[in-house]
Amino acid sequence: GTKSDKSYQVGQGLAKLAAAKGITEVCFDRGGYLYHGRVKQLAEGAREGGLKF
């Protein structure tokens, strides 16, 4: 898939790993990057995976 698709999948995987460790809420620091494109897809994937920001 595209880089954005892969970022979305990484976000979902991150949410699953966090849930397995009992982490349900995180602070999403973009590190100066715009909330756009791959950064946005990663965040949306993590949210759908159950992480709260």
C-alpha distance matrix in Angstrom:
0.0 3.8 6.7 8.0 5.7 6.6 9.9 10.5 10.2 12.5 14.8 15.2 15.9 18.3 20.1 20.6 22.1 24.2 25.5 26.5 28.6 30.1 28.4 27.8 28.3 27.0 27.6 24.5 25.5 23.1 25.3 25.9 22.3 22.0 20.6 17.8 14.1 12.6 16.0 16.3 13.0 14.2 17.6 16.6 14.7 17.9 20.2 18.8 19.2 22.8 23.4 25.9 26.1
3.8 0.0 3.8 5.3 5.1 6.3 8.6 9.9 10.8 12.4 14.4 15.6 16.7 18.4 20.2 21.5 22.7 24.4 26.0 27.4 29.1 30.5 28.4 27.6 27.6 26.0 26.1 22.7 23.3 20.6 22.6 22.9 19.2 18.8 17.7 14.7 10.9 9.7 13.4 13.9 11.1 12.7 16.0 15.5 14.3 17.4 19.6 18.8 19.6 22.9 23.1 25.2 24.8
6.7 3.8 0.0 3.8 5.4 5.1 6.1 8.7 9.9 10.4 12.3 14.4 15.2 16.2 18.5 20.1 20.9 22.3 24.3 25.7 27.0 28.5 26.1 25.6 25.3 23.3 23.2 19.7 20.0 17.3 19.0 19.5 15.9 16.0 15.2 12.6 9.0 6.9 10.4 11.7 9.4 10.3 13.8 14.1 13.1 15.7 18.2 18.1 18.6 21.7 21.3 23.3 22.5
8.0 5.3 3.8 0.0 3.8 5.4 5.0 6.2 8.7 9.8 10.6 12.6 14.3 15.1 16.7 18.7 20.0 21.0 22.7 24.6 26.0 26.9 24.4 23.5 23.0 21.2 21.1 17.6 18.4 15.7 18.1 18.4 14.8 14.2 12.6 10.0 6.5 4.8 8.3 8.6 6.0 7.9 11.0 10.8 10.3 13.2 15.2 15.1 16.2 19.1 18.7 20.5 19.8
5.7 5.1 5.4 3.8 0.0 3.8 5.4 5.1 6.4 8.7 10.0 10.9 12.5 14.3 15.6 17.0 18.7 20.1 21.4 23.0 24.9 26.0 23.9 22.9 23.1 21.8 22.3 19.2 20.5 18.3 20.9 21.6 18.1 17.6 15.6 13.2 9.9 8.1 11.1 10.8 7.3 8.8 11.9 10.9 9.4 12.7 14.7 13.8 14.5 17.9 18.2 20.5 20.5
6.6 6.3 5.1 5.4 3.8 0.0 3.8 5.4 5.0 6.2 8.6 9.9 10.4 12.1 14.3 15.4 16.4 18.2 19.9 21.1 22.8 24.3 22.3 21.9 22.3 20.7 21.4 18.4 19.5 17.5 19.7 21.0 17.8 18.0 16.3 14.5 11.3 8.4 11.0 11.8 8.6 8.4 12.0 12.0 9.8 12.2 15.1 14.5 14.4 17.8 17.8 20.3 20.3
9.9 8.6 6.1 5.0 5.4 3.8 0.0 3.8 5.4 5.0 6.2 8.8 9.8 10.4 12.4 14.4 15.2 16.3 18.4 20.0 21.2 22.4 20.0 19.5 19.3 17.5 17.8 14.7 15.7 13.8 16.2 17.5 14.4 14.7 12.9 11.6 9.1 5.7 7.4 8.6 5.8 4.8 8.6 9.3 7.8 9.7 12.6 12.9 13.0 15.9 15.2 17.4 17.0
10.5 9.9 8.7 6.2 5.1 5.4 3.8 0.0 3.8 5.4 5.1 6.4 8.7 9.8 10.8 12.7 14.5 15.4 16.7 18.7 20.4 21.1 18.9 17.8 17.9 16.8 17.6 14.7 16.6 15.1 18.1 19.4 16.3 16.0 13.4 12.3 10.0 7.6 8.8 8.3 4.7 4.5 7.4 6.7 4.6 7.5 9.9 9.5 10.0 13.1 13.2 15.5 15.6
10.2 10.8 9.9 8.7 6.4 5.0 5.4 3.8 0.0 3.8 5.3 5.1 6.2 8.5 9.9 10.7 12.4 14.2 15.4 16.7 18.7 20.0 18.3 17.7 18.6 17.7 19.1 16.7 18.7 17.6 20.3 22.1 19.2 19.3 16.9 15.9 13.5 10.7 11.9 12.0 8.5 7.3 10.2 9.6 6.3 8.4 11.4 10.3 9.6 13.2 13.7 16.6 17.4
12.5 12.4 10.4 9.8 8.7 6.2 5.0 5.4 3.8 0.0 3.8 5.4 5.0 6.0 8.6 9.9 10.5 12.1 14.1 15.3 16.7 18.3 16.3 16.3 16.9 15.5 16.8 14.4 16.1 15.3 17.6 19.8 17.3 18.1 16.1 15.7 13.7 10.2 10.7 11.7 9.0 6.4 9.3 10.3 7.3 7.9 11.5 11.6 10.2 13.3 12.8 15.8 16.1
14.8 14.4 12.3 10.6 10.0 8.6 6.2 5.1 5.3 3.8 0.0 3.8 5.4 5.0 6.2 8.8 10.0 10.5 12.3 14.3 15.5 16.4 14.0 13.4 13.7 12.5 13.8 11.6 13.9 13.5 16.3 18.5 16.2 16.6 14.1 14.2 13.0 10.1 9.4 9.7 7.5 4.4 6.1 7.1 4.4 4.2 7.8 8.6 7.5 10.1 9.3 12.1 12.4
15.2 15.6 14.4 12.6 10.9 9.9 8.8 6.4 5.1 5.4 3.8 0.0 3.8 5.4 5.1 6.4 8.8 9.9 10.6 12.5 14.6 15.3 13.6 12.8 14.0 13.8 15.9 14.3 17.1 17.0 20.0 22.1 19.9 20.0 17.2 17.2 15.8 13.1 12.9 12.5 9.8 7.7 8.7 8.3 4.6 4.7 7.7 6.9 4.9 8.3 9.0 12.3 13.7
15.9 16.7 15.2 14.3 12.5 10.4 9.8 8.7 6.2 5.0 5.4 3.8 0.0 3.8 5.4 5.1 6.3 8.6 9.9 10.7 12.7 14.3 13.2 13.4 15.0 14.6 16.9 15.6 18.0 18.1 20.6 23.1 21.1 21.9 19.5 19.6 18.0 14.8 14.7 15.1 12.5 9.8 11.3 11.7 8.2 7.5 10.8 10.4 7.6 10.5 10.8 14.4 15.7
18.3 18.4 16.2 15.1 14.3 12.1 10.4 9.8 8.5 6.0 5.0 5.4 3.8 0.0 3.8 5.4 5.2 6.1 8.5 9.9 10.8 12.3 10.5 11.0 12.1 11.2 13.4 12.4 14.8 15.4 17.7 20.6 19.0 20.1 17.9 18.6 17.7 14.5 13.4 14.2 12.5 9.0 9.9 11.3 8.6 6.4 9.9 10.8 8.1 9.9 8.8 12.1 13.1
20.1 20.2 18.5 16.7 15.6 14.3 12.4 10.8 9.9 8.6 6.2 5.1 5.4 3.8 0.0 3.8 5.5 5.1 6.0 8.6 10.0 10.4 8.5 8.1 9.7 10.0 12.8 12.4 15.5 16.5 19.3 22.0 20.5 21.0 18.3 19.3 18.8 16.1 14.7 14.6 13.0 10.1 9.7 10.4 8.0 5.0 7.5 8.2 5.1 6.2 5.6 9.3 11.2
20.6 21.5 20.1 18.7 17.0 15.4 14.4 12.7 10.7 9.9 8.8 6.4 5.1 5.4 3.8 0.0 3.8 5.4 5.1 6.2 8.8 9.8 9.4 9.7 12.3 13.1 16.2 16.1 19.1 20.1 22.6 25.5 23.9 24.6 21.9 22.6 21.7 18.8 17.9 17.9 15.8 13.1 13.2 13.4 10.4 8.4 10.6 10.2 6.4 7.9 8.6 12.4 14.7
22.1 22.7 20.9 20.0 18.7 16.4 15.2 14.5 12.4 10.5 10.0 8.8 6.3 5.2 5.5 3.8 0.0 3.8 5.5 5.1 6.6 8.9 8.6 10.2 12.6 12.7 15.8 15.8 18.4 19.7 21.7 24.9 23.7 24.9 22.7 23.7 22.8 19.6 18.5 19.2 17.4 14.1 14.5 15.6 12.8 10.3 13.0 13.4 9.8 10.7 10.3 13.8 15.6
24.2 24.4 22.3 21.0 20.1 18.2 16.3 15.4 14.2 12.1 10.5 9.9 8.6 6.1 5.1 5.4 3.8 0.0 3.8 5.4 5.2 6.3 4.9 6.8 8.9 9.3 12.7 13.4 16.2 18.1 20.1 23.4 22.6 23.8 21.5 23.0 22.8 19.8 18.1 18.5 17.4 14.1 13.6 15.0 12.9 9.6 11.6 12.9 9.6 9.3 7.9 10.9 12.6
25.5 26.0 24.3 22.7 21.4 19.9 18.4 16.7 15.4 14.1 12.3 10.6 9.9 8.5 6.0 5.1 5.5 3.8 0.0 3.8 5.3 4.9 5.2 6.0 9.4 11.1 14.8 15.8 19.0 20.9 23.3 26.3 25.5 26.2 23.5 25.0 24.7 22.0 20.4 20.3 18.9 16.0 15.2 15.8 13.6 10.6 11.7 12.2 8.8 7.8 7.8 10.8 13.5
26.5 27.4 25.7 24.6 23.0 21.1 20.0 18.7 16.7 15.3 14.3 12.5 10.7 9.9 8.6 6.2 5.1 5.4 3.8 0.0 3.8 5.5 7.4 9.4 12.7 14.1 17.7 18.7 21.6 23.5 25.5 28.7 27.9 29.0 26.5 27.8 27.2 24.2 22.9 23.1 21.5 18.4 18.2 18.8 16.3 13.5 15.1 15.3 11.7 11.3 11.5 14.6 17.1
28.6 29.1 27.0 26.0 24.9 22.8 21.2 20.4 18.7 16.7 15.5 14.6 12.7 10.8 10.0 8.8 6.6 5.2 5.3 3.8 0.0 3.8 5.6 8.9 11.5 12.6 16.1 17.6 20.2 22.5 24.1 27.6 27.2 28.6 26.4 28.1 27.9 24.9 23.1 23.7 22.6 19.3 18.7 20.0 17.9 14.7 16.3 17.3 13.8 12.9 12.0 14.5 16.5
30.1 30.5 28.5 26.9 26.0 24.3 22.4 21.1 20.0 18.3 16.4 15.3 14.3 12.3 10.4 9.8 8.9 6.3 4.9 5.5 3.8 0.0 3.8 6.3 9.3 11.4 15.1 17.2 20.1 22.7 24.6 27.9 27.6 28.6 26.2 28.2 28.3 25.7 23.6 23.7 22.9 19.8 18.5 19.6 18.0 14.6 15.3 16.4 13.3 11.5 10.6 12.4 14.8
28.4 28.4 26.1 24.4 23.9 22.3 20.0 18.9 18.3 16.3 14.0 13.6 13.2 10.5 8.5 9.4 8.6 4.9 5.2 7.4 5.6 3.8 0.0 3.8 6.0 7.6 11.3 13.4 16.4 19.0 21.0 24.2 24.0 25.0 22.7 24.8 25.2 22.7 20.3 20.5 20.1 17.0 15.4 16.8 15.7 12.0 12.7 14.5 11.9 9.9 7.9 9.4 11.3
27.8 27.6 25.6 23.5 22.9 21.9 19.5 17.8 17.7 16.3 13.4 12.8 13.4 11.0 8.1 9.7 10.2 6.8 6.0 9.4 8.9 6.3 3.8 0.0 3.8 6.9 10.6 12.5 16.0 18.5 21.0 23.8 23.4 23.8 21.1 23.2 23.9 21.8 19.4 18.8 18.5 15.9 13.7 14.6 14.0 10.4 10.0 12.0 9.9 7.1 5.2 6.1 8.8
28.3 27.6 25.3 23.0 23.1 22.3 19.3 17.9 18.6 16.9 13.7 14.0 15.0 12.1 9.7 12.3 12.6 8.9 9.4 12.7 11.5 9.3 6.0 3.8 0.0 3.8 7.2 9.6 13.0 15.8 18.3 20.9 20.9 21.3 18.7 21.3 22.4 20.7 17.8 17.3 17.8 15.2 12.5 14.0 14.2 10.6 9.9 12.8 11.6 8.8 5.7 4.6 5.8
27.0 26.0 23.3 21.2 21.8 20.7 17.5 16.8 17.7 15.5 12.5 13.8 14.6 11.2 10.0 13.1 12.7 9.3 11.1 14.1 12.6 11.4 7.6 6.9 3.8 0.0 3.8 6.2 9.4 12.3 14.6 17.3 17.5 18.3 16.2 18.9 20.2 18.4 15.2 15.3 16.2 13.4 10.8 13.2 13.7 10.1 10.3 13.7 12.7 10.8 7.0 6.2 5.2
27.6 26.1 23.2 21.1 22.3 21.4 17.8 17.6 19.1 16.8 13.8 15.9 16.9 13.4 12.8 16.2 15.8 12.7 14.8 17.7 16.1 15.1 11.3 10.6 7.2 3.8 0.0 3.8 6.2 9.6 11.6 14.1 14.8 15.7 14.0 17.2 19.0 17.5 13.9 14.3 16.0 13.5 10.8 13.8 14.9 11.8 11.9 15.7 15.3 13.7 10.0 8.4 5.6
24.5 22.7 19.7 17.6 19.2 18.4 14.7 14.7 16.7 14.4 11.6 14.3 15.6 12.4 12.4 16.1 15.8 13.4 15.8 18.7 17.6 17.2 13.4 12.5 9.6 6.2 3.8 0.0 3.8 6.2 8.9 11.3 11.4 12.2 10.5 13.5 15.3 13.8 10.2 10.8 12.8 10.4 8.0 11.3 12.7 10.3 10.9 14.5 14.6 13.9 10.3 9.4 6.3
25.5 23.3 20.0 18.4 20.5 19.5 15.7 16.6 18.7 16.1 13.9 17.1 18.0 14.8 15.5 19.1 18.4 16.2 19.0 21.6 20.2 20.1 16.4 16.0 13.0 9.4 6.2 3.8 0.0 3.8 5.4 8.0 8.9 10.6 10.1 13.4 15.3 14.0 10.3 11.8 14.3 12.1 10.4 14.0 15.5 13.4 14.4 17.9 18.0 17.6 14.1 13.2 9.9
23.1 20.6 17.3 15.7 18.3 17.5 13.8 15.1 17.6 15.3 13.5 17.0 18.1 15.4 16.5 20.1 19.7 18.1 20.9 23.5 22.5 22.7 19.0 18.5 15.8 12.3 9.6 6.2 3.8 0.0 3.8 5.5 5.3 7.2 7.3 10.2 12.1 11.1 7.5 9.5 12.3 10.7 9.7 13.2 14.9 13.7 14.9 18.1 18.6 18.8 15.7 15.2 12.0
25.3 22.6 19.0 18.1 20.9 19.7 16.2 18.1 20.3 17.6 16.3 20.0 20.6 17.7 19.3 22.6 21.7 20.1 23.3 25.5 24.1 24.6 21.0 21.0 18.3 14.6 11.6 8.9 5.4 3.8 0.0 3.8 5.6 8.7 10.2 12.8 14.6 13.5 10.3 12.9 15.5 13.8 13.3 16.9 18.3 17.0 18.5 21.7 21.8 22.1 18.8 18.3 15.1
25.9 22.9 19.5 18.4 21.6 21.0 17.5 19.4 22.1 19.8 18.5 22.1 23.1 20.6 22.0 25.5 24.9 23.4 26.3 28.7 27.6 27.9 24.2 23.8 20.9 17.3 14.1 11.3 8.0 5.5 3.8 0.0 3.8 6.5 9.1 11.5 13.8 13.7 10.8 13.0 16.1 15.2 14.7 17.9 19.8 19.0 20.1 23.2 23.9 24.3 21.1 20.4 16.9
22.3 19.2 15.9 14.8 18.1 17.8 14.4 16.3 19.2 17.3 16.2 19.9 21.1 19.0 20.5 23.9 23.7 22.6 25.5 27.9 27.2 27.6 24.0 23.4 20.9 17.5 14.8 11.4 8.9 5.3 5.6 3.8 0.0 3.8 6.5 8.1 10.1 10.1 7.6 10.0 12.9 12.5 12.5 15.4 17.2 17.1 18.4 21.1 22.0 22.8 20.1 19.7 16.6
22.0 18.8 16.0 14.2 17.6 18.0 14.7 16.0 19.3 18.1 16.6 20.0 21.9 20.1 21.0 24.6 24.9 23.8 26.2 29.0 28.6 28.6 25.0 23.8 21.3 18.3 15.7 12.2 10.6 7.2 8.7 6.5 3.8 0.0 3.8 5.4 8.4 9.7 7.5 8.4 11.8 12.4 12.0 14.1 16.6 17.0 17.6 20.1 21.7 22.4 20.0 19.4 16.3
20.6 17.7 15.2 12.6 15.6 16.3 12.9 13.4 16.9 16.1 14.1 17.2 19.5 17.9 18.3 21.9 22.7 21.5 23.5 26.5 26.4 26.2 22.7 21.1 18.7 16.2 14.0 10.5 10.1 7.3 10.2 9.1 6.5 3.8 0.0 3.8 7.1 8.4 5.8 5.3 9.0 9.9 8.8 10.6 13.5 13.9 14.1 16.6 18.4 19.1 17.0 16.3 13.5
17.8 14.7 12.6 10.0 13.2 14.5 11.6 12.3 15.9 15.7 14.2 17.2 19.6 18.6 19.3 22.6 23.7 23.0 25.0 27.8 28.1 28.2 24.8 23.2 21.3 18.9 17.2 13.5 13.4 10.2 12.8 11.5 8.1 5.4 3.8 0.0 3.8 6.4 5.7 4.9 7.8 9.8 9.9 10.8 13.3 14.8 15.2 16.9 19.0 20.3 18.7 18.5 16.3
14.1 10.9 9.0 6.5 9.9 11.3 9.1 10.0 13.5 13.7 13.0 15.8 18.0 17.7 18.8 21.7 22.8 22.8 24.7 27.2 27.9 28.3 25.2 23.9 22.4 20.2 19.0 15.3 15.3 12.1 14.6 13.8 10.1 8.4 7.1 3.8 0.0 3.8 5.6 5.4 6.3 8.8 10.1 10.7 12.3 14.4 15.4 16.5 18.3 20.3 19.1 19.7 18.0
12.6 9.7 6.9 4.8 8.1 8.4 5.7 7.6 10.7 10.2 10.1 13.1 14.8 14.5 16.1 18.8 19.6 19.8 22.0 24.2 24.9 25.7 22.7 21.8 20.7 18.4 17.5 13.8 14.0 11.1 13.5 13.7 10.1 9.7 8.4 6.4 3.8 0.0 3.8 5.4 5.0 6.1 8.6 9.8 10.4 12.2 14.1 15.2 16.3 18.6 17.3 18.4 16.9
16.0 13.4 10.4 8.3 11.1 11.0 7.4 8.8 11.9 10.7 9.4 12.9 14.7 13.4 14.7 17.9 18.5 18.1 20.4 22.9 23.1 23.6 20.3 19.4 17.8 15.2 13.9 10.2 10.3 7.5 10.3 10.8 7.6 7.5 5.8 5.7 5.6 3.8 0.0 3.8 5.5 5.2 6.3 8.7 10.0 10.8 12.4 14.4 15.4 17.0 15.1 15.7 13.8
16.3 13.9 11.7 8.6 10.8 11.8 8.6 8.3 12.0 11.7 9.7 12.5 15.1 14.2 14.6 17.9 19.2 18.5 20.3 23.1 23.7 23.7 20.5 18.8 17.3 15.3 14.3 10.8 11.8 9.5 12.9 13.0 10.0 8.4 5.3 4.9 5.4 5.4 3.8 0.0 3.8 5.5 5.2 6.1 8.6 9.9 10.5 12.3 14.1 15.5 14.1 14.4 12.7
13.0 11.1 9.4 6.0 7.3 8.6 5.8 4.7 8.5 9.0 7.5 9.8 12.5 12.5 13.0 15.8 17.4 17.4 18.9 21.5 22.6 22.9 20.1 18.5 17.8 16.2 16.0 12.8 14.3 12.3 15.5 16.1 12.9 11.8 9.0 7.8 6.3 5.0 5.5 3.8 0.0 3.8 5.4 5.1 6.0 8.5 9.8 10.5 12.1 14.3 13.6 14.8 14.0
14.2 12.7 10.3 7.9 8.8 8.4 4.8 4.5 7.3 6.4 4.4 7.7 9.8 9.0 10.1 13.1 14.1 14.1 16.0 18.4 19.3 19.8 17.0 15.9 15.2 13.4 13.5 10.4 12.1 10.7 13.8 15.2 12.5 12.4 9.9 9.8 8.8 6.1 5.2 5.5 3.8 0.0 3.8 5.5 5.2 6.2 8.7 10.0 10.5 12.7 11.4 13.0 12.3
17.6 16.0 13.8 11.0 11.9 12.0 8.6 7.4 10.2 9.3 6.1 8.7 11.3 9.9 9.7 13.2 14.5 13.6 15.2 18.2 18.7 18.5 15.4 13.7 12.5 10.8 10.8 8.0 10.4 9.7 13.3 14.7 12.5 12.0 8.8 9.9 10.1 8.6 6.3 5.2 5.4 3.8 0.0 3.8 5.4 5.1 6.2 8.7 9.7 10.8 9.1 9.9 8.8
16.6 15.5 14.1 10.8 10.9 12.0 9.3 6.7 9.6 10.3 7.1 8.3 11.7 11.3 10.4 13.4 15.6 15.0 15.8 18.8 20.0 19.6 16.8 14.6 14.0 13.2 13.8 11.3 14.0 13.2 16.9 17.9 15.4 14.1 10.6 10.8 10.7 9.8 8.7 6.1 5.1 5.5 3.8 0.0 3.8 5.4 5.0 6.1 8.5 9.9 9.5 10.4 10.3
14.7 14.3 13.1 10.3 9.4 9.8 7.8 4.6 6.3 7.3 4.4 4.6 8.2 8.6 8.0 10.4 12.8 12.9 13.6 16.3 17.9 18.0 15.7 14.0 14.2 13.7 14.9 12.7 15.5 14.9 18.3 19.8 17.2 16.6 13.5 13.3 12.3 10.4 10.0 8.6 6.0 5.2 5.4 3.8 0.0 3.8 5.4 5.2 6.1 8.8 9.0 11.3 12.0
17.9 17.4 15.7 13.2 12.7 12.2 9.7 7.5 8.4 7.9 4.2 4.7 7.5 6.4 5.0 8.4 10.3 9.6 10.6 13.5 14.7 14.6 12.0 10.4 10.6 10.1 11.8 10.3 13.4 13.7 17.0 19.0 17.1 17.0 13.9 14.8 14.4 12.2 10.8 9.9 8.5 6.2 5.1 5.4 3.8 0.0 3.8 5.5 4.9 6.5 5.6 8.2 9.2
20.2 19.6 18.2 15.2 14.7 15.1 12.6 9.9 11.4 11.5 7.8 7.7 10.8 9.9 7.5 10.6 13.0 11.6 11.7 15.1 16.3 15.3 12.7 10.0 9.9 10.3 11.9 10.9 14.4 14.9 18.5 20.1 18.4 17.6 14.1 15.2 15.4 14.1 12.4 10.5 9.8 8.7 6.2 5.0 5.4 3.8 0.0 3.8 5.3 5.2 4.9 6.2 7.7
18.8 18.8 18.1 15.1 13.8 14.5 12.9 9.5 10.3 11.6 8.6 6.9 10.4 10.8 8.2 10.2 13.4 12.9 12.2 15.3 17.3 16.4 14.5 12.0 12.8 13.7 15.7 14.5 17.9 18.1 21.7 23.2 21.1 20.1 16.6 16.9 16.5 15.2 14.4 12.3 10.5 10.0 8.7 6.1 5.2 5.5 3.8 0.0 3.8 5.3 7.3 9.2 11.3
19.2 19.6 18.6 16.2 14.5 14.4 13.0 10.0 9.6 10.2 7.5 4.9 7.6 8.1 5.1 6.4 9.8 9.6 8.8 11.7 13.8 13.3 11.9 9.9 11.6 12.7 15.3 14.6 18.0 18.6 21.8 23.9 22.0 21.7 18.4 19.0 18.3 16.3 15.4 14.1 12.1 10.5 9.7 8.5 6.1 4.9 5.3 3.8 0.0 3.8 6.1 9.3 11.8
22.8 22.9 21.7 19.1 17.9 17.8 15.9 13.1 13.2 13.3 10.1 8.3 10.5 9.9 6.2 7.9 10.7 9.3 7.8 11.3 12.9 11.5 9.9 7.1 8.8 10.8 13.7 13.9 17.6 18.8 22.1 24.3 22.8 22.4 19.1 20.3 20.3 18.6 17.0 15.5 14.3 12.7 10.8 9.9 8.8 6.5 5.2 5.3 3.8 0.0 3.8 6.5 9.8
23.4 23.1 21.3 18.7 18.2 17.8 15.2 13.2 13.7 12.8 9.3 9.0 10.8 8.8 5.6 8.6 10.3 7.9 7.8 11.5 12.0 10.6 7.9 5.2 5.7 7.0 10.0 10.3 14.1 15.7 18.8 21.1 20.1 20.0 17.0 18.7 19.1 17.3 15.1 14.1 13.6 11.4 9.1 9.5 9.0 5.6 4.9 7.3 6.1 3.8 0.0 3.8 6.5
25.9 25.2 23.3 20.5 20.5 20.3 17.4 15.5 16.6 15.8 12.1 12.3 14.4 12.1 9.3 12.4 13.8 10.9 10.8 14.6 14.5 12.4 9.4 6.1 4.6 6.2 8.4 9.4 13.2 15.2 18.3 20.4 19.7 19.4 16.3 18.5 19.7 18.4 15.7 14.4 14.8 13.0 9.9 10.4 11.3 8.2 6.2 9.2 9.3 6.5 3.8 0.0 3.8
26.1 24.8 22.5 19.8 20.5 20.3 17.0 15.6 17.4 16.1 12.4 13.7 15.7 13.1 11.2 14.7 15.6 12.6 13.5 17.1 16.5 14.8 11.3 8.8 5.8 5.2 5.6 6.3 9.9 12.0 15.1 16.9 16.6 16.3 13.5 16.3 18.0 16.9 13.8 12.7 14.0 12.3 8.8 10.3 12.0 9.2 7.7 11.3 11.8 9.8 6.5 3.8 0.0
